[in-house]
Amino acid sequence: MQRHLRSAALAFFFTLPALALCLSSLLKFHVPLPLIHPALVIGGLLAALVLSLVPIAGVHARLEDGALISDLAIKLKGSLPNLGVALLSLGLLGLIALYLFVENFQPR
């Protein structure tokens, strides 16, 4: 249990640049440019997603009569902080992707 909390805390730390980027325009505060570098923001969100999904998600695959059978299991009990950070990082990734689409969309 302690290991899951440590991984959730580290994953939340990786989401801080993206949170700062999203909240800086809403709350009108200045964020230093090295903190909101695109590689740091997107890389941090992907690292947070991986760190938070490893303790809660399990994927198993096997061959059965020539067919590939796979299943995905998500553990909810005891891993609520990891699930919260995973949802936060997915939400921030979606928000940034939506912003990139809307900002660059040009009707023809």
C-alpha positions as CSV (number, residue, x, y, z in Angstrom):
1,M,0.0,0.0,0.0
2,Q,2.8,2.4,0.8
3,R,4.4,1.7,-2.5
4,H,1.2,2.6,-4.3
5,L,1.0,5.9,-2.5
6,R,4.6,6.7,-3.4
7,S,3.9,6.0,-7.0
8,A,0.8,8.2,-6.9
9,A,2.7,11.0,-5.3
10,L,5.4,10.8,-7.9
11,A,2.9,10.7,-10.7
12,F,1.1,13.7,-9.3
13,F,4.5,15.5,-9.2
14,F,4.9,14.8,-13.0
15,T,1.5,16.4,-13.7
16,L,2.5,19.7,-12.1
17,P,3.9,21.3,-15.3
18,A,0.6,20.6,-17.1
19,L,-1.5,21.8,-14.2
20,A,0.6,25.0,-14.1
21,L,0.1,25.5,-17.8
22,C,-3.7,25.0,-17.7
23,L,-4.2,27.0,-14.5
24,S,-1.9,29.9,-15.4
25,S,-4.2,31.4,-17.9
26,L,-7.3,30.8,-15.8
27,L,-5.9,32.3,-12.6
28,K,-3.7,34.9,-14.4
29,F,-0.3,34.1,-12.9
30,H,3.0,33.9,-14.6
31,V,4.8,30.5,-15.0
32,P,8.5,30.4,-15.8
33,L,9.0,29.3,-19.4
34,P,11.3,26.3,-18.7
35,L,8.5,24.8,-16.5
36,I,6.0,24.8,-19.3
37,H,8.2,23.4,-22.1
38,P,6.1,21.2,-24.3
39,A,8.4,18.2,-23.9
40,L,8.2,18.6,-20.1
41,V,4.4,19.0,-20.1
42,I,3.5,16.1,-22.4
43,G,6.4,13.9,-21.2
44,G,5.3,14.5,-17.6
45,L,1.7,13.6,-18.4
46,L,2.7,10.4,-20.2
47,A,5.1,9.4,-17.3
48,A,2.3,10.1,-14.8
49,L,-0.1,8.0,-16.7
50,V,2.3,5.1,-16.9
51,L,3.3,5.4,-13.2
52,S,-0.3,5.5,-12.1
53,L,-1.6,2.7,-14.4
54,V,1.1,0.1,-13.5
55,P,-0.2,-0.5,-10.0
56,I,-3.9,-0.6,-11.0
57,A,-4.1,-2.1,-14.5
58,G,-3.2,-5.7,-15.5
59,V,-3.2,-7.0,-19.0
60,H,-3.0,-10.7,-19.7
61,A,-2.8,-12.3,-23.1
62,R,-2.7,-15.9,-24.2
63,L,-3.1,-18.0,-27.3
64,E,-6.0,-20.4,-27.3
65,D,-6.7,-22.6,-30.3
66,G,-4.9,-20.2,-32.6
67,A,-6.8,-17.1,-31.3
68,L,-5.3,-14.4,-29.2
69,I,-7.3,-14.0,-26.0
70,S,-6.6,-10.9,-23.8
71,D,-8.2,-9.3,-20.8
72,L,-7.8,-6.1,-18.9
73,A,-8.2,-5.9,-15.2
74,I,-8.4,-2.7,-13.2
75,K,-8.0,-2.9,-9.4
76,L,-10.0,-0.3,-7.6
77,K,-9.6,-1.3,-4.0
78,G,-6.6,0.3,-2.3
79,S,-5.5,2.2,-5.4
80,L,-7.8,5.2,-5.4
81,P,-5.0,7.8,-5.5
82,N,-3.4,6.1,-8.5
83,L,-6.8,6.0,-10.3
84,G,-7.3,9.7,-9.5
85,V,-3.9,10.6,-10.9
86,A,-4.5,8.5,-14.0
87,L,-7.8,10.2,-14.6
88,L,-6.2,13.6,-14.0
89,S,-3.4,13.0,-16.5
90,L,-5.9,11.6,-19.1
91,G,-8.1,14.7,-18.6
92,L,-5.2,17.1,-19.0
93,L,-3.9,15.3,-22.1
94,G,-7.4,15.5,-23.6
95,L,-7.7,19.2,-22.7
96,I,-4.3,20.0,-24.3
97,A,-5.2,18.0,-27.4
98,L,-8.5,19.8,-27.6
99,Y,-6.8,23.1,-27.3
100,L,-4.3,22.2,-30.0
101,F,-7.1,21.2,-32.3
102,V,-9.2,24.3,-31.7
103,E,-6.3,26.7,-32.0
104,N,-5.1,25.2,-35.3
105,F,-8.4,24.4,-37.0
106,Q,-9.1,26.3,-40.1
107,P,-12.4,25.7,-42.0
108,R,-11.9,25.3,-45.7
